[in-house]
Amino acid sequence: MISNGWKCVGVCSVLLWSVAAWSEVKYSHLEDSQSWNSCVDCAGGDSSRAHIASSPFFASPSIEGNSRDFYMNGDAWSNALWWHKIGPNNAAKSFSLGFWLYVHPNTQLAQAFEFDVFQFINNRRYMFGTECSYGTGVWDIWNAGAWRWIHTNVPCKRFVPNTWYHVTMNFYRTSDFYMHYDKLTIVQYKSDGAVAANNTYAFNQAMPSGWNPPGWQDTIGVQFQMDIAGQGGQMQEWMDKVSLTMW
């Protein structure tokens, strides 16, 4: 009986690990996809006068030879939004977004940098929205139920131009229709590849989800946004090794 008991524990552990591993799905190199969409009018800026563009396969700057740039040239208080839809996975409740980020010196004009994961499911909109707000100096998170940004205590340190950062964000949803913002990790690298700074912050906040407009289909995706502050001009950023893991 003791021997069989130990054997059962071992087998059960393997089975549980196998189920967990099987249910985890990772989508990598999303920056290489040709299925990115964009808009200015829908990005919520006070001005919609902006030219925007995005192209994949930048050899430099890049981590592994194929980054994607996001570019805008706009008036003061204009915003630019880019998004990529992966498709539905209604079983997924937890998400981990990872990417490498490199910003141009012209991003001194920024009001905010936004990084989001979204899941549309059964007419519900889970918009896990985050932004590093240069205007307030803190990270904001999105309240999809109230349709507004909420300040956190997590400091928003301006991204140093011409420097690579690796960013990881974790979120999950619960059966009460709430979106849970878990944690944020930002690793800054030196030009020689050494780590310059490594910080992990806990959001530990929950926000209500919202409703989708009629007819919107179930899907999951990522989106990024740049906002210009009170002086118009150009801004550009590059992203590499964009991945979304869900389970």
KAWORA-V622281 format. One record per residue. N is the residue number from 0. RES is the residue in one small letter. PHI is phi in whole degrees, 0 to 359 (none if undefined). PSI is psi in degrees with one decimal (NA if undefined). NEAR is the number of other ideal C-beta (glycine too) atoms within 10 Angstrom. Layout:
n: <N;N>
res: <RES;RES>
phi: <PHI;PHI>
psi: <PSI;PSI>
near: <NEAR;NEAR>
This chain:
n: <0;1;2;3;4;5;6;7;8;9;10;11;12;13;14;15;16;17;18;19;20;21;22;23;24;25;26;27;28;29;30;31;32;33;34;35;36;37;38;39;40;41;42;43;44;45;46;47;48;49;50;51;52;53;54;55;56;57;58;59;60;61;62;63;64;65;66;67;68;69;70;71;72;73;74;75;76;77;78;79;80;81;82;83;84;85;86;87;88;89;90;91;92;93;94;95;96;97;98;99;100;101;102;103;104;105;106;107;108;109;110;111;112;113;114;115;116;117;118;119;120;121;122;123;124;125;126;127;128;129;130;131;132;133;134;135;136;137;138;139;140;141;142;143;144;145;146;147;148;149;150;151;152;153;154;155;156;157;158;159;160;161;162;163;164;165;166;167;168;169;170;171;172;173;174;175;176;177;178;179;180;181;182;183;184;185;186;187;188;189;190;191;192;193;194;195;196;197;198;199;200;201;202;203;204;205;206;207;208;209;210;211;212;213;214;215;216;217;218;219;220;221;222;223;224;225;226;227;228;229;230;231;232;233;234;235;236;237;238;239;240;241;242;243;244;245;246>
res: <m;i;s;n;g;w;k;c;v;g;v;c;s;v;l;l;w;s;v;a;a;w;s;e;v;k;y;s;h;l;e;d;s;q;s;w;n;s;c;v;d;c;a;g;g;d;s;s;r;a;h;i;a;s;s;p;f;f;a;s;p;s;i;e;g;n;s;r;d;f;y;m;n;g;d;a;w;s;n;a;l;w;w;h;k;i;g;p;n;n;a;a;k;s;f;s;l;g;f;w;l;y;v;h;p;n;t;q;l;a;q;a;f;e;f;d;v;f;q;f;i;n;n;r;r;y;m;f;g;t;e;c;s;y;g;t;g;v;w;d;i;w;n;a;g;a;w;r;w;i;h;t;n;v;p;c;k;r;f;v;p;n;t;w;y;h;v;t;m;n;f;y;r;t;s;d;f;y;m;h;y;d;k;l;t;i;v;q;y;k;s;d;g;a;v;a;a;n;n;t;y;a;f;n;q;a;m;p;s;g;w;n;p;p;g;w;q;d;t;i;g;v;q;f;q;m;d;i;a;g;q;g;g;q;m;q;e;w;m;d;k;v;s;l;t;m;w>
phi: <none;295;296;296;298;295;296;296;301;296;296;298;298;297;296;297;297;295;297;296;294;291;281;277;236;238;252;247;54;296;295;279;294;269;259;275;238;207;197;248;299;272;271;84;281;289;241;252;268;204;258;229;203;204;222;270;66;280;286;209;282;199;271;225;94;212;265;241;260;233;230;215;224;215;289;303;64;260;233;224;237;232;218;224;265;268;127;283;207;290;280;286;234;236;219;230;259;227;196;256;231;219;247;282;303;290;285;298;280;290;266;195;242;245;221;228;238;229;225;257;210;52;71;265;244;262;255;278;263;226;213;273;268;294;292;255;82;226;277;254;235;266;264;288;288;264;60;203;277;240;291;246;267;280;290;260;270;304;290;286;299;58;222;272;235;249;241;229;229;233;219;202;244;234;293;272;71;262;257;252;266;269;214;227;238;234;245;260;245;277;297;271;91;285;284;268;200;219;230;242;238;257;286;50;227;238;230;290;282;237;256;274;297;303;94;289;272;296;192;228;191;232;209;228;218;240;240;270;276;282;234;290;158;260;218;210;222;237;228;221;50;283;224;227;253;222;203>
psi: <-43.4;-42.9;-46.1;-35.4;-46.1;-37.3;-40.5;-42.3;-44.1;-45.7;-44.1;-38.9;-43.0;-42.4;-43.4;-42.1;-40.4;-42.5;-43.5;-43.4;-37.2;-35.6;-14.5;129.6;132.4;129.4;120.5;160.9;44.4;-23.7;-22.1;-13.0;148.3;4.3;32.7;142.5;165.0;163.3;160.9;-47.1;-33.2;0.4;-1.5;13.3;158.9;-25.5;142.3;16.0;93.2;142.8;131.3;155.7;160.2;134.8;141.7;176.5;41.6;123.5;-29.6;130.3;146.7;162.7;-40.7;27.2;1.0;75.4;168.6;136.3;153.2;123.2;142.0;148.9;104.7;173.3;170.4;139.3;30.3;151.8;155.3;131.5;136.2;140.1;155.9;122.4;131.8;-38.1;171.1;147.5;82.7;-12.9;-19.3;131.9;-15.4;146.4;141.5;115.9;130.1;142.6;160.0;137.6;138.3;122.5;148.7;153.1;-24.0;-6.1;4.3;-18.9;-3.6;145.0;-37.2;154.7;128.1;140.2;118.5;153.4;137.8;147.9;120.6;120.0;125.5;46.3;2.6;146.3;108.2;97.2;97.0;85.0;132.9;147.2;138.9;105.6;107.6;-27.3;-36.3;-19.4;11.4;165.6;135.7;152.8;155.0;128.8;99.7;-25.8;-40.5;-7.3;50.6;160.8;144.9;125.6;143.3;-179.8;3.9;122.7;139.2;102.1;126.7;137.2;128.9;126.1;153.8;36.2;137.9;138.1;142.4;124.1;134.6;134.5;143.6;135.5;162.8;159.1;157.2;168.5;-13.8;13.1;23.8;149.1;126.8;122.5;114.5;-81.2;164.3;129.6;129.3;120.7;121.2;137.4;148.7;170.0;-25.0;5.4;-6.0;152.8;125.8;-33.3;145.3;109.7;133.1;130.9;145.0;117.7;-53.6;48.4;150.4;138.4;148.9;145.4;175.3;-173.7;145.3;151.7;153.1;137.3;-10.1;134.0;155.5;136.2;170.2;147.7;-177.0;154.6;151.2;146.4;145.3;136.4;130.9;141.5;-144.6;-1.0;120.5;162.1;-161.1;148.4;148.3;140.7;157.8;143.5;142.1;154.7;50.0;125.0;151.6;118.9;135.7;150.9;NA>
near: <5;6;7;8;9;10;10;10;10;10;10;10;10;10;10;10;10;10;10;10;9;9;12;13;14;11;18;12;14;20;27;14;14;6;10;20;13;18;14;19;10;12;21;13;22;10;14;15;13;22;12;20;13;19;11;14;12;17;9;8;16;20;16;10;10;15;26;25;19;24;18;28;18;24;15;16;17;25;25;26;23;21;17;19;17;18;10;14;17;11;10;19;17;14;22;19;22;17;22;21;22;24;25;16;11;16;19;14;20;20;21;20;24;22;22;20;22;21;25;19;20;8;12;16;17;25;19;26;22;24;22;24;20;19;14;15;12;14;25;21;22;22;19;22;15;11;9;10;19;14;13;21;11;21;11;20;14;13;19;14;13;10;15;22;17;18;20;16;21;20;24;19;20;11;6;8;15;16;28;18;24;17;15;22;14;21;16;18;18;11;9;6;7;7;10;14;12;11;12;10;14;13;20;11;16;16;22;13;21;17;12;17;7;6;6;11;10;15;14;22;20;25;20;24;23;27;26;26;17;9;11;16;15;15;27;18;23;21;25;22;18;23;16;21;17;22;17>
